[in-house]
Amino acid sequence: MIILLFFVTHWYLSLFAQTFFLHRYAAHKMFTMSPFMEKFFYWLTFIFQGSSFLSPYAYGVMHRLHHAHADTEEDPHSPSFSKNLLDMMWKTKNYYTNILKKHDNIAAKFKKNVPHWAFMERLGDSWVSRIGWGVLYTLFYIQFATHWWMFLLLPIHFLMGPVHGVIINWYAHKYGYRNFEVDDTARNLLPVDILMMGESYHNNHHKFGGRANFGIKWHEFDPTYSIIKLLNAVKLIKLKPNNDLNYM
């Protein structure tokens, strides 16, 4: 029971860091926050994602490219231009690394106002940090696992961030339903998103890329948007005006 609780907790905390800070803030700037709060969420992302920490800078730039070139050869991660899921993940990893190491020739417009804290970027991406987090996860399992099969969950802990990414970048471009006709293959993967905190409403997001609420229809509840509204209400962040408009 303790192991399953740990897994679910890590799943949703890591996912929150990705959808709230990396996606909706770093890539899309759907809301603003003070420099102090930006550093605070950098630390939370480092803690929540742990061994699979994703750079807000590299993620933000790469995701902007995804929207600009969705399902074309210039898309950093499109199932339409990958042999299989692992091939797409490998291409994404290489694209991400080139951006992180500044070995790219990406236009400046895609990098404008993307957060970049060099210290945290180096710390989160270091192998000492990644292995250290992995050791902590393993020790926790050694202490509390009651069945051998529980250890099969460890690889997901190690790669939690990329796992979340590939669920949307692969499956939400292949399966699901569409509320809108868009110029790519984006689909809504789940009609009620209790698994991906709103991220699975991918077709909605590709239609309204700057909208903080990814849900559109009555049943498409976006839990991350509820957190955003709360943080905006207590003035820890500032949601951009007219960002909660109803479209259907």
MARZAPA-744465 format. One record per atom (N, C-alpha, C): residue in one letter; x, y negated, z negated. Coordinates in pm, whole numbers, plus 50000, padded with zeros to 5 digits. Example, Ala and Ser with C-alpha at 12.3 -4.5 7.8 and 13.67 -1.06 7.14 Angstrom:
A513195056949220/A512305045049220/A513205033049220/S512855022549292/S513675010649286/S512904999749213/
//
This chain:
M500835012150000/M500005000050000/M500874987350000/I501954987549920/I502844975949913/I503504973450048/I503914984250115/I504574982850245/I503614976950348/L502384982050351/L501414976850447/L501074962250420/L500984958650292/L500734944750256/L501904935850301/F503124940750282/F504314933450325/F504314931650477/F503964942150549/F503954941550695/F502924931250744/V501724931950690/V500664922750733/V501034908350698/T501604906350579/T502024892950538/T503074887350631/H504084895650661/H505144891150751/H504584888350890/W503674896850937/W503054894951068/W502414881151080/Y501574877550982/Y500824865150993/Y501654852750959/L502604853950867/L503464842450839/L504354839250958/S504944849551018/S505774847551137/S504944841951252/L503754847351269/L502864842751375/L502444828251353/F502174824551228/F501804810651199/F502944801251238/A504174804851202/A505314796351237/A505404794551388/Q505134805251461/Q505254804651606/Q504144796451669/T502914798851631/T501804791851696/T501684777451648/F501924775051521/F501784761451466/F502974752651501/F504174757251467/F505344748551477/F506024749351614/L506284761551661/L506994762851788/L506104759451907/H504874764651905/H504004763052021/H503254749652021/R502434747551920/R501554735851925/R502274722851891/Y503354723951813/Y504104711751781/Y505314709751873/A506264719151873/A507494717251948/A507254716252098/A506424725252152/A506214725552296/A505194715152342/H504084713752269/H502964705652319/H502754692452244/K503344690952127/K503164678852047/K501684675052035/M500884684951996/M499454682651976/M499184674151853/F500184673451765/F500114665051647/F501524660151616/T501614650351531/T502914644951491/T503124647451342/M504364646251299/M504694647551157/M505944639351129/S506174636451002/S507344628650963/S508614636850980/P509784630450988/P511044638050994/P511204647750878/F510754643750758/F510834652750642/F509994665350665/M508754663450711/M507884674950732/M508404683750846/E509014677650946/E509594685551054/E510684694751000/K511544689650915/K512584698050855/K511984708550763/F510924704850692/F510234714350605/F509714726150685/F509104723450799/F508564734350881/F509664741950954/Y510794735450978/Y511964742751028/Y512354753550927/W512424749750799/W512794759450695/W511754770450683/L510474766750687/L509424777050680/L509524786750797/T509814781550915/T509964790251032/T511124799751013/F512224794850959/F513394803250932/F513044814350833/I512304810950729/I511934820750626/I510874830450679/F509854825050745/F508744833550791/F509164842950904/Q509984837950998/Q510384846451110/Q511604854951077/G512444850250987/G513554858250940/G514504862751049/S514644875851065/S515624881251159/S515284878051304/S514034874551332/S513634871451470/S513384856451488/F514074848251410/F513924833751420/F514064829151565/L513094821151609/L513134815351743/L513374800451733/S514304795551809/S514654781451810/S513464772951856/P513024763351775/P511954754451821/P512334747051949/Y513614743451960/Y514074736452080/Y513974745352203/A514584757152198/A514584766052314/A513184770852347/Y512404774052243/Y511024778352265/Y510224767152332/G510364754952279/G509584743752331/G509874741052478/V511154740852513/V511534738252652/V511044749552742/M511264761952700/M510874773352783/M509364773852802/H508614770752697/H507164771252709/H506634760352801/R507264748752799/R506844738252893/R507084742653037/L508174749753060/L508444755053194/L507394765453233/H506964773453136/H505944783453163/H504654776853213/H504254765953149/H503044759153192/H503214752453328/A504384747053352/A504624740153479/A504714749753597/H505184762053572/H505434771453681/H504794785153656/A503634785253590/A503024797953550/A502824807353667/D503304819753649/D503134830553748/D503734827353883/T504854820153881/T505674818254000/T507074823353968/E507964823054065/E509324827854043/E510074819253943/E509624807053920/E510284798053825/E509734799353683/D508744807853665/D508184810453532/D509194818753451/P509564814253331/P510524821953250/P510034835853211/H508714837853208/H508204850953167/H506824853553231/S506864859253349/S505614862653417/S505584877453452/P504524884653412/P504394898753452/P504364900553603/S503964890153675/S503864890953820/S505234892153886/F506284888453814/F507634888953870/F508574897253784/S508014907153716/S508814916453635/S508374930753664/K509304939953663/K509004953953693/K508144960253584/N508424956653460/N507704962253347/N507864953153228/L507274956953116/L507294948652996/L508714946052947/L509554956252943/L510924954752894/L511744945852987/D511504946853116/D512204938353212/D511844923753188/M510564920853162/M510154907153133/M510784902153005/M510824910652902/M511424906552775/M512904903352793/W513604911152874/W515034908752896/W515264895652972/K514444893153073/K514544880553147/K514254868653056/T513244870052971/T512904859352878/T514044856652782/K514654867452731/K515784866052639/K516934858452704/N517254861752828/N518344854952898/N518024840352923/Y516784837452961/Y516364823752985/Y516454815652855/Y515954821752748/Y515964815452616/Y517404812352573/T518304821852590/T519704820152548/T520384808952625/N520134808152755/N520734797452835/N520274783752788/I519004782652752/I518504769852700/I519124766852565/L519164776952479/L519704775152344/L521164770852348/K521944776752438/K523384773952447/K523684762052538/K522604755452589/K522734744052679/K523484747652807/H523244759752858/H523844764352983/H522814763753097/D521974753853093/D520894752853191/D520984739753268/N520254738953375/N520134726553452/N518674722253462/I517954724253352/I516524721153346/I516334706053343/A515344701153414/A515064686753421/A514814680953283/A515264668753262/A515184662153132/A513744660653083/K512784659853174/K511394657753133/K510864669253049/F511414681353070/F510964692852993/F511564693052852/K512574684852827/K513254684552698/K512874672352614/K512084663552671/K511744651152604/K510974653652475/N511464648152364/N510814648752232/N510664662852176/V511394672452228/V511384685752168/V512274685352044/P511804689951929/P512614689051806/P513914697051819/H514964691751758/H516244698751761/H517034695351634/W517154704951546/W517964703551425/W519114713351439/A520284708251475/A521424716651512/A521794726551402/F521774722151278/F522144730951166/F521234743151159/M519914740751163/M518974751851153/M518994760651277/E519234754551392/E519324762451515/E520494772251505/R521634767551454/R522814776251439/R522584786651332/L522004782551220/L521784791751110/L520814802951150/G519684799251206/G518684809151242/G519144818651350/D520004813951439/D520454822151552/D521704830251521/S522324827951406/S523564834951374/S523294849751344/W524254858251382/W524084872551356/W524174875751208/V524924867551134/V524974869550989/V523584868050928/S522884857750973/S521514855450925/S520584866550969/R520614870051096/R519694880151148/R519924893751080/I521164897651068/I521464910451003/I521104909950855/G521374898450793/G521034896850651/G519554898850625/W518714892550707/W517274894450693/W516904909050716/G517514915150816/G517224929250844/G517574938350728/V518684935350661/V519084943150543/V518054941450431/L517584929250412/L516564926850309/L515294934550337/Y514844934650462/Y513644942250497/Y513854957150468/T515024962050506/T515314976350488/T515364980150341/L515994971750260/L516064974450116/L514684974550054/F513824965550101/F512444965250050/F511744978350082/Y511934983350202/Y511314996050241/Y511875007750161/I513175007650138/I513785018350058/I513185018649918/Q512925006849866/Q512405005749730/Q510925009749721/F510135006349822/F508685007549807/F508005017349905/A508685021750008/A508045030850103/A507725044250036/T506545049350061/T506125061950001/T505995073350102/H506115069950233/H506055080050338/H507095076550444/W507655086850509/W508705084650607/W508225076050725/W506945077450763/W506445070350881/W506435055250862/M506455050850738/M506455036450714/M507715029750770/F508815037150773/F510065031550825/F509975028650975/L508985034451042/L508785031551183/L508325017251207/L507865010651101/L507444996651112/L508624986951111/L509774991551064/L510924982651050/L511344975751180/P511404982951294/P511784975751417/P510874964051451/I509604964951414/I508694953751439/I509074941951350/H509454944551226/H509944933851139/H511164927151202/F512094935151251/F513334929651307/F513064920651427/L512034923951507/L511764916951633/L510394910251632/M509944905951517/M508584900951503/M508254889551600/G509124879651612/G508884868351701/G508714872551846/P509674879951902/P509514884852040/P508304893952058/V507954901851957/V506764910351967/V505514901751986/H505394891251906/H504254882251921/H504234875952059/G505414871852105/G505484865552236/G505064874652349/V505524887052345/V505254896152455/V503784900552458/I503134900952344/I501704904352342/I500914894552429/I501244881552416/I500544871452495/I501114870552636/N502434869752647/N503034867252778/N502864878852877/W502674890852825/W502444902352913/W500954905952919/Y500404909652803/Y499044915052802/Y497974904752832/A498174892152786/A497174881852813/A497284876152953/H498194881453033/H498224878353177/H497784890353259/K497344900953191/K496894912953261/K495484917353223/Y495134915453096/Y493884920853045/Y493064909952976/G491754912052973/G490874902752903/G489904895952997/Y489324885152950/Y488294878053026/Y488724863553048/R488044857153141/R488384843353176/R487154834353160/N487334823553088/N486294813253082/N486434803453197/F487664802053249/F487944791953351/F488794797853462/E488574792953582/E489454796453693/E490654786953689/V491844792553673/V493084784853669/V494024790553775/D495104783253802/D496024787153909/D497064797253862/D496684806053772/D497574816553725/D496714827853673/T497354837853613/T496624849853571/T496234849853424/A496364838453355/A496094837953210/A494664842253178/R494544850753076/R493244855753032/R493124854352881/N491894854852833/N491654855552689/N491684870252649/L492644873952569/L492874888052539/L491824893652445/L491394885552346/L490444890252244/L489254880752236/P488044885752226/P486884876952211/P486784870652073/V487324877651972/V487434872151836/V488874874751792/D489644864451779/D491094866151761/D491484866751615/I491404878651558/I491844880751420/I493274885951417/L493854888651534/L495194894351540/L496274884151569/M495974873951653/M497004864851702/M496774850251663/M495884847551568/M495654834251513/M495314823751619/G494574827751720/G494144818551825/G494964819451952/E496154825351945/E497034826152061/E496434834352174/S495554843752143/S495044852552249/S494024845652339/Y493594833452304/Y492704825852393/Y493564818752498/H494274826952574/H495324821852662/H494764814752784/N493664819652837/N493034813052951/N492544799152911/N491924798052795/N491484785052745/N492664775452735/H493774780452681/H494944772052659/H495554767452791/H495554776152892/H496114772153021/H495204762053091/K493934762253060/K493014752353117/K493174738853048/F493284738852916/F493404726552837/F494684727352754/G495824725252820/G497124727452758/G497424718652639/G496804707052629/G497094698052518/G496094698652406/R495124707752413/R494044708452314/R494484717052196/A494384711752076/A494864718751957/A494004730751921/N492714730151951/N491804741251924/N491764750352046/F492314762352035/F492364771352150/F491024778252177/G490134778052080/G488824784052100/G487914774652178/I487044780452260/I486094772652338/I484664777052309/K484364789752331/K483014794852309/K482744796752160/W481484798652124/W481084799051983/W481794809951905/H482114820951970/H482734832251899/H484254831451897/E484834821651966/E486284820651975/E486844812051863/F486884817751744/F487384810651627/F488904810551628/D489484798751612/D490934796851611/D491374793351469/P491864803151393/P492214800451253/P493344790351236/T494274789951332/T495374780351321/T494854766151331/Y493844764051412/Y493274750651423/Y492654746251291/S492064755451217/S491504752051086/S492604747350992/I493764753650999/I494894749550916/I495384735750961/I495424733651091/I495834720651144/I494894709651094/K493594712451096/K492624702451049/K492824699450900/L493124709850822/L493374707850680/L494624699450656/L495714702850725/L496964695350709/L496794680950756/N495964678950858/N495674665350904/N494854657750800/A493914664650736/A493044658150636/A493834653450516/V494864661050478/V495674657150362/V496904649050404/K496934645350533/K497934636050588/K499364641450587/L499504654650596/L500844660350612/L501264660550758/I500284660550848/I500514658850990/I499464649251042/K499624644751167/K498624635851226/K498194641551360/L496974646551363/L496414652151485/L496144640951584/K496504643051709/K496294632751810/K494794630451831/P494384618151860/P492954614951876/P492304623351986/N491024626451965/N490214633752063/N490744647552095/N491484653551999/N492074666652024/N491144678051984/D489974674851933/D489044685351894/D487734684351974/L487824678852094/L486634677352177/L486064690952214/N484754691752227/N484114703952275/N484054703652427/Y484384714952489/Y484424715652634/Y483334724552692/M482634732252605/M481554740652655/M480424740452554/
//
